[in-house]
């Protein structure tokens, strides 16, 4: 059966899944699951090394400026994603999704494991810059391919699952980094080599979606992107990244201030928040048809309520209740923002649009702890800073309910 007939049978214009132009087979759960697994790799840069930062501070204590440089080992990949993702998006649209993804996975393994044989702090930081660049390519390619392969409810399901899987992976990697770090500060860096194992099935089972160009060609002229339509979702995404990352970084400090000093107890609290985040993301699949106009105020309103509870919590139990409410909101917020941004983009625009959205989200993540630190100094502590962020969420929820006039479904077909 020809690919044209298969497209007709599955209703390509009704637009459920993309068809492999080489084999005529539609995209399936195999491609979806593989892209979800690959999407977890950029999370490594954000959380895997957090448990060994105190050890790294001791190892490089004699290096001038190590107090400022060692934390950059953890945060510089997020900054690089913010800076590089727009360019990765342009490369995705010009040279193809699969080619860039496979290459990035191989380079990611080389640079991620560099601290196994690089001993100087500047060299390690340079390798982390490279890790961030490859993470930008991986995240942009994975999200773009999910949007290419699937549409409608299937797209919504995989975008929400992307948030769920990466959120749960963050919890796993945090625990794994701590366990491996107890055997030596270099050991966690071995985990980055897993991308080589992932690159093999990606090269076999992921395929370049069809386009108007001949296979293997590089586009020299691309369809322009409606930046006027994308600018507002991207601006809100920066704020969303700040809110999303706030409790990921700060919840352990909140619990510690309320008397929970046992790492195991803090780990349980973090795991519950991660689970709530996953549940919020899962709910997107069923709530998506209510539209962006409904979902944005709902998710930010939940975050506002939860952060308010955390801010005024007299006990760790109350703070955890607030963290769960916040995480339900942020879990719903992430796929909502992503769908809002890419739903208006066509095939030759999607890589660049996804790259810019990814840059905005990770810039928000990078800025989140810095903003809360500054707020804490201004308003009298971390708890008050989280309360101020919650108030900002409430204002944003009301403003977006008034400004976002398009009551379209979040499952726009493109």
Secondary structure, 3 states (H helix, E strand, C coil): CCHHHHHHHHCCCCCCECECCCCCCECCHHHHHHHHHHHCHHHHHHHCCHHHHHHHHHHCCCCCCHHHHHHHHHHHHHHHHHHHHHHHHHHHHHHCHHHHHHHHHHHHHHHHCHHHCCCCHHHHHHHHHHHHHHHHHHHHHHHHHHHHHECHHHHHHHHHHHHHHHHHHHHHHHHHHHHHHCCCCCHHHHHHHHHHHHHHHHHHHCCCCCCCCCCCCCCCCCCCCCHHHHHHHHHHHHHHHHHHHHHHHHHHHHHHHCCCCCHHHHHHHHHHHHHHHHHHHHHHHHHHHHCHHHHHHHHHHHHHHHHHHHHHCCCHHHHHHHHHHHHHHHHHHHHHHHHHHHCCCCHHHHHHHHHHHHHHHHHHHHHHHHHHHHHHHHHCCHHHHHHHHHHHHHHHHHHHHHHCCCCCCCCCCC
